[in-house]
Amino acid sequence: MLSPESSLAIAEELGLHEALAKLNIFRTLSRRPKTAKAISDLLHSLLFGAALDHRMREFVILPIG
């Protein structure tokens, strides 16, 4: 797991929200910046893209978590 400062620097570089950089999962994923960005984009589209209804969205998110 990266330090919070390192994770924040990578998040800024990738254009991720600062709050994500503080989460342990993203501090771990930040060791692979492309993967961190891809997962962030996936979760953002599932949460805010409204492509799925609320119930189906939760079914998709649970296995990822």
N, C-alpha and C positions, 0 to 999 in steps of 0.2 A: 504494500500500500504506500502510495506517495504521501509526502507531507502535504498539509493543507495549502501551503504556499506554492509548492510545485504543481499541485493539482489545479489551483486557481490560475496559474500562469498558462497551463495547457488549455484550460477551459476558455480563457480569453483568446488564445490563439485560434481555437476551433470555433469560437462564436457561441459557446454554451453559456447558459445562464449561471451566474455566480453561485446561486443556491445549490445547483447540481454539483458543483465542484467540491462542496463541503460534505457531500454524502459519501459514506465509506465505499459504496459500490462504485461510484465514479472515481474515487481516489484509487481504487484497485484497477478499474478499467482504463484509467489514464496512462497506465504503463503501455497500453496499445491505443494511441490516440484515434486511429481510424475506427477501431471497434467502439470506443466510447462515443464518437460522433454518430456512428451508424445506429447504435442503440438509443441514443438520445433522440435522433430523428424519428426512429420507429415509435418510441413511446410518446413523443410529442404529437405525431400524426394520429396515434390511437386515442390519445386523451383529448386533443383539441381539434382534430380534423373532421370529427362527426361522421366518419365513414361507417361506423358501427353504432348500433343502439347501445344503451348503457349496459344492459345485461350481457350482450355478446362481447363488448369491450372487456368486461371483467373476466370472462372466460379466456380471453386471449392474454390478458395481463398476468393472470395467476401462474401459468407455467413459466413465464419469463422470470417472475420473482423468485 
